[in-house]
Amino acid sequence: MAVIIEKEQCVGCSACVSACPFGAIVMEDDKAVVTDTCTVCGACVDVCAVTAITRPAAGEPAVDTSEYKGVWVYIEQFQGKVRSVGLELLGQGRIVADAMGQELAAVLIGDDVAPLAKDLFASGADKVYLIEGVEYKHYSTDAYTIAITDLIHTYKPAVILMGATNDGRDLGPRIACRVGTGLTADCTNLGIDEESGLVAWTRPAFGGNIMATILCPNHRPQMGTVRPNVFKRPEPDMSRSGELIRVASKVKAADIRTKLIEILSLADTASCNLEEAEFIVAGGRGMGKPENFALIEELAAILGGAVGASRAAVDAGWKPAIHQVGQTGKTVAPKVYIACGISGAIQHLAGMSTSDIIIAINKDADAPIFKSADFGIVGDVLEVLPILIEEIKKLKQTC
Ligand SMILES: Cc1cc2nc3c(=O)[nH]c(=O)nc-3n(C[C@H](O)[C@H](O)[C@H](O)COP(=O)(O)OP(=O)(O)OC[C@H]3O[C@@H](n4cnc5c(N)ncnc54)[C@H](O)[C@@H]3O)c2cc1C
């Protein structure tokens, strides 16, 4: 008996090879392969970030799925402010919970964050599980993993939704491994599978060439990370209230193996903070060369927004991948999205079509982007952008 490696899921990072104390995992064609010397110690399972490795089912206790009830949303907060993705997921979690006939709960962890609970009730939560303590003041993998894993063992939720953010991508797979369930990472949609009543998690697969819908029938909780901006935040109803459940912290200082040295101000990274931005100015191949992105950056800075890029611009090395918007980039939903020299390929639209207002600048009047745009300017982006920048500067002076 050996651990099971799903070759399709394996990303070839070889973390499992390094973690295995018995040398029982080897790389073959850039994929991990397990050999007969595997003792099923689980060291590889713990380090696999994409949950490609599982322990064999034989001998494992069967999960009684009927014991698991309720839909949970992990609420990410930073410096005492709830991140938008948590509220977006509460909105969709409410729909899922209602369809399953179950309660919706928010999991809120931090130092002195209890006042945030009222916003979570207002956004649809029936319950808030609150874990407070100085050890949770800043996110740490160890403290938050221990806290949520313990909460799951105690209260047994049926479903857990997390943002596919840096923190959620760190926490989700780790917790899923600890509680012995599966995780669908980086979902772009979710709903209920009518036949089974299970959560149907949808995510791009095979490099974005197909959309896969994934079910988790045999293990609990059903877990997934969902990209920010996929769902709209629900309108808060401040008359709603719910049950606040305070849970004692079991984390000790010695459990936390990392030390926070410095928090870099968001101002330093504002231009690539696409998921939270209200204004995004994005450039594509039509910008012509990397130097021309200075216009995009200038307009974004004047608007206090972020800089986006199409995959063509990223592939050309004009902008780092962190700026890419689209199916294999970030999903964004700003108030205003200005697409400059971007044709409007379906894979780009997949990441920005829920923006409130889309403005397109393109020299080709037949470019597909105009079909999705609220406002279109047919013209050379290198002529239009300087005029736009000057006019907005003038407007700002008079306001
Ligand atoms: C599996 C897969 C995943 C993908 N994921 C993504 C993704 O996440 N994000 C993404 O963006 N793409 C993605 N793509 C690529 C996508 O299909 C397109 O190739 C890409 O979006 C095109 O980028 P673009 O619009 O900048 O370039 P082009 O399609 O080349 O369009 C350039 C546009 O600029 C206009 N133009 C040229 N010069 C000027 C000028 N001087 N002034 C004004 N307009 C001008 C042209 O008329 C044209 O419309 C993916 C593709 C695949 C197969």
The ligand as an SDF file (V2000), in Angstrom:
LIG
                    3D

 53 58  0  0  0  0  0  0  0  0999 V2000
   -6.0000   28.7100  -22.6950 C   0  0  0  0  0  0  0  0  0  0  0  0
   -5.8310   30.1740  -22.9470 C   0  0  0  0  0  0  0  0  0  0  0  0
   -5.8590   31.0480  -21.8900 C   0  0  0  0  0  0  0  0  0  0  0  0
   -5.7330   32.4260  -22.0990 C   0  0  0  0  0  0  0  0  0  0  0  0
   -5.7860   33.2760  -21.0350 N   0  0  0  0  0  0  0  0  0  0  0  0
   -5.7350   34.6140  -21.2740 C   0  0  0  0  0  0  0  0  0  0  0  0
   -5.8440   35.5500  -20.2070 C   0  0  0  0  0  0  0  0  0  0  0  0
   -5.9240   35.1960  -19.0280 O   0  0  0  0  0  0  0  0  0  0  0  0
   -5.8250   36.8540  -20.4990 N   0  0  0  0  0  0  0  0  0  0  0  0
   -5.7040   37.3290  -21.7870 C   0  0  0  0  0  0  0  0  0  0  0  0
   -5.6900   38.5530  -21.9700 O   0  0  0  0  0  0  0  0  0  0  0  0
   -5.5810   36.4690  -22.7950 N   0  0  0  0  0  0  0  0  0  0  0  0
   -5.5690   35.1270  -22.5830 C   0  0  0  0  0  0  0  0  0  0  0  0
   -5.4110   34.2930  -23.6180 N   0  0  0  0  0  0  0  0  0  0  0  0
   -5.0080   34.8400  -24.9310 C   0  0  0  0  0  0  0  0  0  0  0  0
   -6.1610   35.4120  -25.7310 C   0  0  0  0  0  0  0  0  0  0  0  0
   -6.7550   34.3900  -26.5130 O   0  0  0  0  0  0  0  0  0  0  0  0
   -5.6610   36.5270  -26.6700 C   0  0  0  0  0  0  0  0  0  0  0  0
   -4.6540   36.0060  -27.4870 O   0  0  0  0  0  0  0  0  0  0  0  0
   -5.1230   37.7450  -25.9340 C   0  0  0  0  0  0  0  0  0  0  0  0
   -6.0570   38.2070  -24.9920 O   0  0  0  0  0  0  0  0  0  0  0  0
   -4.8590   38.8400  -26.9720 C   0  0  0  0  0  0  0  0  0  0  0  0
   -4.2820   39.9470  -26.3370 O   0  0  0  0  0  0  0  0  0  0  0  0
   -4.4470   41.3860  -26.9680 P   0  0  0  0  0  0  0  0  0  0  0  0
   -5.8910   41.7420  -27.0530 O   0  0  0  0  0  0  0  0  0  0  0  0
   -3.5540   42.3080  -26.2100 O   0  0  0  0  0  0  0  0  0  0  0  0
   -3.7710   41.2200  -28.4010 O   0  0  0  0  0  0  0  0  0  0  0  0
   -4.4280   41.1450  -29.8220 P   0  0  0  0  0  0  0  0  0  0  0  0
   -5.4970   40.1300  -29.8970 O   0  0  0  0  0  0  0  0  0  0  0  0
   -3.3080   41.0580  -30.7890 O   0  0  0  0  0  0  0  0  0  0  0  0
   -5.1430   42.5500  -29.9980 O   0  0  0  0  0  0  0  0  0  0  0  0
   -4.4770   43.7690  -30.0920 C   0  0  0  0  0  0  0  0  0  0  0  0
   -5.5380   44.8240  -30.3540 C   0  0  0  0  0  0  0  0  0  0  0  0
   -4.9280   46.0970  -30.3490 O   0  0  0  0  0  0  0  0  0  0  0  0
   -5.4820   46.8800  -31.3840 C   0  0  0  0  0  0  0  0  0  0  0  0
   -4.4680   47.8800  -31.7390 N   0  0  0  0  0  0  0  0  0  0  0  0
   -3.2700   47.6820  -32.3650 C   0  0  0  0  0  0  0  0  0  0  0  0
   -2.5890   48.8540  -32.4170 N   0  0  0  0  0  0  0  0  0  0  0  0
   -3.3690   49.7900  -31.8470 C   0  0  0  0  0  0  0  0  0  0  0  0
   -3.2210   51.1730  -31.6000 C   0  0  0  0  0  0  0  0  0  0  0  0
   -2.1090   51.8290  -31.9580 N   0  0  0  0  0  0  0  0  0  0  0  0
   -4.2330   51.8390  -31.0140 N   0  0  0  0  0  0  0  0  0  0  0  0
   -5.3850   51.1990  -30.6410 C   0  0  0  0  0  0  0  0  0  0  0  0
   -5.5760   49.8700  -30.8410 N   0  0  0  0  0  0  0  0  0  0  0  0
   -4.5730   49.1740  -31.4260 C   0  0  0  0  0  0  0  0  0  0  0  0
   -5.7860   45.9060  -32.4950 C   0  0  0  0  0  0  0  0  0  0  0  0
   -6.8090   46.4140  -33.3340 O   0  0  0  0  0  0  0  0  0  0  0  0
   -6.2430   44.6630  -31.7070 C   0  0  0  0  0  0  0  0  0  0  0  0
   -7.6450   44.6790  -31.5170 O   0  0  0  0  0  0  0  0  0  0  0  0
   -5.5430   32.9190  -23.4240 C   0  0  0  0  0  0  0  0  0  0  0  0
   -5.5260   32.0130  -24.4870 C   0  0  0  0  0  0  0  0  0  0  0  0
   -5.6640   30.6730  -24.2610 C   0  0  0  0  0  0  0  0  0  0  0  0
   -5.6470   29.7250  -25.4210 C   0  0  0  0  0  0  0  0  0  0  0  0
  1  2  1  0
  2  3  1  0
  2 52  2  0
  3  4  2  0
  4  5  1  0
  4 50  1  0
  5  6  2  0
  6  7  1  0
  6 13  1  0
  7  8  2  0
  7  9  1  0
  9 10  1  0
 10 11  2  0
 10 12  1  0
 12 13  2  0
 13 14  1  0
 14 15  1  0
 14 50  1  0
 15 16  1  0
 16 17  1  0
 16 18  1  0
 18 19  1  0
 18 20  1  0
 20 21  1  0
 20 22  1  0
 22 23  1  0
 23 24  1  0
 24 25  2  0
 24 26  1  0
 24 27  1  0
 27 28  1  0
 28 29  2  0
 28 30  1  0
 28 31  1  0
 31 32  1  0
 32 33  1  0
 33 34  1  0
 33 48  1  0
 34 35  1  0
 35 36  1  0
 35 46  1  0
 36 37  1  0
 36 45  1  0
 37 38  2  0
 38 39  1  0
 39 40  1  0
 39 45  2  0
 40 41  1  0
 40 42  2  0
 42 43  1  0
 43 44  2  0
 44 45  1  0
 46 47  1  0
 46 48  1  0
 48 49  1  0
 50 51  2  0
 51 52  1  0
 52 53  1  0
M  END
$$$$
